[in-house]
Amino acid sequence: MAKVIDDIIIRSNRKDRKIKERICTGYAEEINGFTVFTLEQTRHWFENGKFKVEEGFHLIDTAGNTYLVVSMNYKEKRPKCAVIKTVKIVA
């Protein structure tokens, strides 16, 4: 069952430059041991903001859980929403 999340923070892991965090909305679901986030933000939103989510970035949900990005894709049909595959980081 999908869990709706209002504020998902995407944080870069790059140390060579400062990249501003992005706040998104969407839902999360567990699939084959991974947490998959489907965001309302589209390919156009990411390209227009010149922000590319890469492997190693962190996602933080409203509960404060942190996830490590494994891969990012977009849905094939419109709207081309972002689909981010993550692994939960246990502190």
C-alpha positions as CSV (number, residue, x, y, z in Angstrom):
1,M,0.0,0.0,0.0
2,A,1.3,3.4,-0.9
3,K,2.0,6.0,1.7
4,V,1.4,9.6,0.7
5,I,4.1,12.0,1.8
6,D,3.6,15.8,1.6
7,D,7.2,17.0,1.9
8,I,10.1,14.9,0.5
9,I,13.4,16.7,0.7
10,I,16.0,15.7,-2.0
11,R,19.5,16.6,-0.8
12,S,22.7,16.4,-2.9
13,N,25.7,14.5,-1.7
14,R,28.1,16.5,-3.8
15,K,30.9,18.2,-1.9
16,D,32.5,20.1,-4.8
17,R,29.6,22.6,-5.2
18,K,26.6,23.8,-3.2
19,I,23.3,22.5,-4.6
20,K,20.1,23.7,-3.0
21,E,17.7,21.1,-1.6
22,R,14.5,20.5,-3.5
23,I,11.1,19.9,-1.8
24,C,8.8,17.5,-3.6
25,T,5.5,15.7,-3.0
26,G,4.5,12.1,-3.8
27,Y,4.0,8.7,-2.4
28,A,6.3,5.8,-1.3
29,E,5.8,2.1,-1.5
30,E,7.9,-1.0,-0.7
31,I,8.8,-3.1,-3.7
32,N,11.2,-6.0,-3.5
33,G,13.1,-4.6,-0.5
34,F,13.4,-1.1,-2.0
35,T,11.4,2.0,-1.1
36,V,10.2,3.5,-4.4
37,F,9.1,7.1,-4.4
38,T,6.8,8.3,-7.1
39,L,6.8,12.1,-7.2
40,E,4.3,14.5,-8.5
41,Q,7.2,16.5,-10.1
42,T,7.8,15.7,-13.8
43,R,10.8,15.5,-16.0
44,H,10.1,19.0,-17.2
45,W,10.1,20.3,-13.5
46,F,13.6,18.7,-13.0
47,E,15.0,19.9,-16.3
48,N,13.6,23.4,-16.0
49,G,15.2,23.7,-12.5
50,K,18.5,22.3,-13.8
51,F,18.4,19.7,-11.1
52,K,19.4,16.1,-11.9
53,V,18.9,13.5,-9.2
54,E,21.9,11.2,-9.2
55,E,22.8,8.0,-7.4
56,G,24.0,8.7,-3.9
57,F,21.6,11.6,-3.3
58,H,19.5,11.5,-0.1
59,L,15.7,11.7,0.3
60,I,14.2,12.7,3.6
61,D,10.5,12.1,4.3
62,T,8.3,14.0,6.8
63,A,9.0,11.4,9.5
64,G,12.7,12.2,9.3
65,N,13.7,8.8,7.7
66,T,16.6,9.1,5.3
67,Y,16.9,7.1,2.1
68,L,19.8,6.6,-0.3
69,V,19.0,7.0,-4.0
70,V,19.8,3.9,-6.1
71,S,18.3,5.0,-9.4
72,M,15.9,7.5,-10.9
73,N,13.6,7.1,-13.9
74,Y,10.5,8.7,-15.3
75,K,7.1,7.1,-16.1
76,E,6.8,6.3,-19.8
77,K,3.3,7.8,-20.2
78,R,2.3,11.4,-19.4
79,P,2.6,13.0,-17.0
80,K,6.3,11.8,-16.9
81,C,6.6,11.8,-13.1
82,A,9.8,10.9,-11.4
83,V,10.2,7.4,-10.0
84,I,13.1,7.1,-7.5
85,K,14.3,3.8,-6.2
86,T,15.9,4.0,-2.8
87,V,17.3,2.1,0.2
88,K,16.6,3.2,3.7
89,I,19.6,4.3,5.7
90,V,19.6,2.9,9.2
91,A,21.2,5.3,11.7
